[in-house]
């Protein structure tokens, strides 16, 4: 199996409570942060304000992922948790950033099925089961572009049972039409347009260029999400090298500036982005190149021996402190080994960056024990490292970090697979 993780869009990552959903967030590493409050249904999903006139998609996978996923010999599989509102019209769940046509995955209003569309807005596959207006419903969607002239689409329901399999008869270039754009959660709506309800959604995306990985023929382990905002920083780790302005807490308490205690009152709550109210600073002089700071969490390991961690995503909400300045990369540390996760550098406004890794800091596959506690604190440390001079191209370091949630763990349960077309189908358990 050679599936490559492309990231997670999920409420479990963070709880960034900003009311304005009217701007796309793009050109970031793997996926951008959505600024939204968590809804009552599940911390796995984000609130998508499709009852707001002119609302736009609230979170994006990497800019350019559309070209990689739909306009090359690649398969993409989406794990979707969606629903939770009574819509009055069809609503986009996975869309092409900046496009107003019906592409690519939509929730239908009547009947409440899930549909997969090409770039021109033509319906190509539809589920037979329906989604709930009062709870989350899971679907799995495969878009297989490995045959250049005939895109294959398959849809599984929440039980992992195949509901639709369609050879579209169109080329991947026709299917994608607009390579280079990001894929987003939600959709673009013009002023005066709403879908009648605020929905909830979450997505995990993996891709593969190996034809034999097709879940129709090779069992695909279904994915779930843990950690993230449930593993907020609760102490300073082994590295304490950031020496910019810290507000309001300094020294060993600087971890409190990253949201969990400052915004919501107690460790263990979801962290929250609060702009410049509380932050950690990375100073803006050349001597700060490569400076590191890490944090630990104290929450119990959220996965068990019956779960296999597939990949980990780390992220931060941060901004540069001035023009022509860069901030930091992500960092994981296991007490011996350091793993640097490259973030795309942004501007002087707060924005989210994330990156994924399928290996732990030692370079091995993740194990569930990597997230255990020792002496009440996590063995795994997380945080950031200022760019080196070479990485920054000589630009000065300088920025503020307002939110770093804990590691987002994407895992599979042992024995849980999608149904295949093999002689002995495997069912979700």
N, C-alpha and C positions, 0 to 999 in steps of 0.2 A: 504494500500500500504506500503510495507516494503523494498523498494529499498534502497540500501546502496551506497552512492557515493564513487567511487574509484579514482576520480581525473580528471583533465583536462590536455590535451596537446594542447596548443593554443597560437597563436602569441600574443593574448591580454594580456598574462601573463607578458611578458617581451620582450625586444629587445636587446638580448645579441649578440653583433656583433663580433664573432670570426670566422675566415675563415676555421679553421680546423674542419672537420666533420668526422674524421676518427677513432674516439674512441667511444665505447659504454659508456654510463653513467648509472650506475646501482647501486643496493644496497642502495637505498634511500627511504625515506618515501613518499609513495603515488606516486610521479612522480618526475623525475629529470628535471632539467632545460635544455633546448636546447640552445646551443650557435649559434644563427643565426640572420641575419637581417630580418626584416619584408619585405614581398613582396608587390607589388603594388595592389594586388587583394583585400585583406581584412586584417584588423588587427586581425581577428578571427583565422587566420591560420599561420602556420610557413612555411618557405621555406625549401623544402626537396631537397637536391642537387643530384638528381638521374641522372644528366648529368655529374657527376664527377667520374672519375675512382676510384674504390675502396671505394666509399662513404659507410657509414654505417648509421643505424638508428640514428636519432638525439635527440630523447627524449624517456624516458621510464616511464611506470607506475611502481608500486612497484615491486621490486625483489620478486619473489614468487607468484605474483598475478596470473600467469598462472595456478599454481596448485590449487589455490583457485577457480578460475573461470571456468576452463575447466576439471578439474579432480576430482571434487566433485559434489554433488547434488546441483548445482548452475546454475542460469540463468545469462547471461551477455547481456547487451544491449549497443551497441555503437551508438552514434550520430556522424556522420562523415560529415565534409565539405571538399571536395577534388577537385582536378583538376588544370587547369590553365597552361597546357603545352602540346605540341604535342609529345607524346612519340613514340619511335620506337620499344618498346617491353613492355611486361607486367611489372607492377611496384608494389612492396609491399607497402601497407599502414599500416596495423596492422600485425606485425611479432613477432616471438618468438626470443628473443635476442640471438644472436650468431649462429643462424641457417641460412643456405643458401638455403634451400628448399622452395618451394612455400607454405608458411603458414603465416597467416591464412586468411587475407583479401587482395585482390589484385585488381588493376585497369587493366583491359584488354586493349590491344592496338587496336585490330581490331576484332569485333566491340568494341567500348569503353564502355563496361559494367563493373559492379562490380562483382567479384566472391569471394565465401567463400570456403576455402579449409580446409582439415584436415591436421594433422601433417605430413602425408606421401606425401602431395602434390597433393592429388586427389580432383578435383573440386566437390563440394557437392551442391552448390546453386549459381544461377546467376541472376542478375537483368535483367529486360526486357528493362528498360530505359538506356540511355547512359549518360556519364559524359562529361562536356565541357572542351575544351582545352583553352578557353579564359575567363572563369569565374569559380566560385565555384559551385559545385553541392552537394546537401545534400542527404545522404542515412542514413537509420536506419537499423542496423543488430542485430538480436537476435540469440544467441547461447544458447540453452536450454539443459543443461546436467542433468536435474533432473531425467530423466529415464536412469538408468545406462547402459542399453544395446542398446539405440536408441536415439542418439543426434538429436534434432530438430533444424532446421535453418529457419529463416524467414528474408526477406528483404523488406523494404518499400522504396518508392521513396521520393523525396523532398516534394511531396504533402501529404505525409502520407498514400498513397495508397499501399496496400499489392501487391507486385510483385512476390514473391516467397515464398513457404512454403514447406519444404522438411524434411521428416523423413529419416535420412541418413542410418539407418540400422546398424550403427557401435556403439560400446560402447564409453563411454566418455574417457576411458583409451586409446583406439585406436585413438580417435580424438585428444587428447592432446599430448601424447607421448613426455614427456620431462617436466613433472611437476616440478615447482620450478624456472623456468626461468621468466624473466620479459616479458611484452608485450610492444612493441615499436611502435613508429610512423616512418614509413619508413622501410627499409630493409637492410640486409647485402649484399654487392656486392664485389666480388673479384677484384683484380687489373686487369685493362683492361676491366672491365664490366661497362657499363652504360645503362640507360634506355632512353637516347636521349633527355631528358628534365628535367628541374628543376620544380618540382610540388609544390603545396601548399596543406597543410593538417592540420586538427584539429580534435580532438577526445574528447568526453566526455564518461566516462565509469561508469555504475552503475551495481550492482549485487543484486540478491535476491535469497533466498533459499525457498521462499514461492511460491508454484506451482500456487496458485490463482493469483499471480501478472503477469502471462504470458500476454504480451500485445495483444496476439491474442484473448483473452477473457475478459481482464480487461483493460479499457482505460488507456493508458500510456501518461502522459503529456510530450510533446516534450520539449527539453531543448535548451537554448541559453546561450551565455556568454556575460558578460559586466564587466566593471571595469578594474582591473589589471593595466596594464601600462597606462591606461587612468585616473587612480586615483593615480598619484605618490605623494610621500611625498612633502609637500610644507611648513611645519613648524614643529618645535619640539612640542611634546605632553606633557602630564602631568608628565611623568617619564623621568629623565635625569641622569641616574646612571652609564652609561658606562664611564670608565675613562682611556681607553687605548689611543694609539696614534690616532689622527684624522687628516686626510690629504685630501685637504689642508685647509678645513674650520673647525673651532672649535666652542665651545660654542653653542649658540642658532642657529648657522648656520650649524651645523654638518649634518643636513638633506640634504644639497646640495652635500655631498659626495656620495650620493646614486644614482646618475646618472641623474636625470631629468634636472637639471640646468647645472651641470658640463659638461655633455657630449653633450647635444643637444640644449643648449642655452636658454631655457625658461621653466618655470614651466608648467606642463600640457603635455609636450612631453613625449614620451615613455622613461622610464629609460633605461640605458645601462650599461652593465658590462664592466669595463675598468681595471680590474685587480687591481694592486696596485697604479694606478694613483690617484684614490680618494676612500677613504674608511672610515668607522668608526671602531674603535678598541675596543675590549673587553680585558682588561689587564689580565695578567697571574699569579695572586696570589690568594691564598685561600680566602682572604677577599672579592673577587669579586664574590663569589658564589651567584647566584640568583639576580644579578644586572639587572635592567630593564631600557629600553629606548623605548619610543613610539613616533610616528609621526602622523600628521594629513594631510588630503588633502583638497584642496579648490575647486575642480571640482564639478560641479552640479551632484546630484544623477543621475546615468545613467539608473535607472529603475523607473517605475511609478506604480500607483495603479492597473493597468491592468496586472501587472506581479507579479508572486509569486516566491520569492527567495527560492530555494530548498537547496542549500548549498553554502558555501564559502570556497575558497582555499586560503591559504597564503603560501608564500615562500620567499626564500632569496638565494643569491649567496654569499658564504662565505668559508673561509678556516681556519684551525687551524694554529696558529703562531709557532708551534713547535711540535716535536714528543711527544706522550703521553699527548696531550692536547685536550680539547673539547671546543666547542664554545657556542652554545646557542640553545634554543627552540624558537618557534614562540610565539607571544603574541597578543591578542586582548583585548581592554579595552573600556567600554562604559561610563566611568565616575563614575561608581559604582562597576561594576563587572569585574574581570579579568579572561580570558580564556587562558590557556597555551596549545599550540599545539606542540606535541613532534616531533622533527626532528631527523633523524638518523645522527649521527656525522660522519664527513668525515676526510680526511687527510689534508696534507699541501698544496694541490693544490685546486684552486677554483672549486667548484662544486655546483650544485643547490640542494636544498631540499624543499619539499612542504608537506603540510598536509591539510586535509579537515575537516570541521565541519558542521554538519547539524543543530546545535543549536548556538544561539548567546551567548555572554558572560553571560547573565542572565539565560541561560539554557533553553530558550524557542525557538520555531521555529522562523526562520528569518522572518522579516517583511520588506517591501520595505522602510518603514520610518527609519529603522536602518541605512540607508546610507545617510540620509539627512544632510544638513549643519545647523549649529547654529552659528550666528554671522560671517558667511563666512568661517567657518572651519568645518570639519566633526565631528559629534558626536562620531563616531567610530574611535578609535585610534588603530594603528597597529605598530608592531615592534618586539622586541625580549627580552628574559630574559636569562641571563647566567644560566647554569645548577647549580642546588644545589649540595652540596657535596654528598648527597645520590644518585642523578641522575647520577653523573659523576663517581661514584665508587671511589671517592677520587682523581681522576685525576685533574690536574690543569686546570683552565679556561684560555683560551687565543686564540684569533683569530681576523680575520678581516672580515668585512661585506662590500661588494662593491655594492650590489643592493638589495633593498627591494621594490618591486612594491606594489601598493595598493591591497586591497582585490579583488580577482577574484570572481565575483558573477555569479552563475549558476541559471537560473530562467526559469520558464515556463509561457507562455501566457495563460490567462484564456480562456478555450474553445478550446485549441489546443491539439488534441490527434491523435495518430495513429489509422488507421482504424482497427477495430476488426472483429472477425467472429461472433459476436453476431447478433441477429435478427435485431437490429437497429444499423448498423455500425456508428461509429463516425469518421468524417473526420477532417483533419487538416484545421484550418481556418486562 
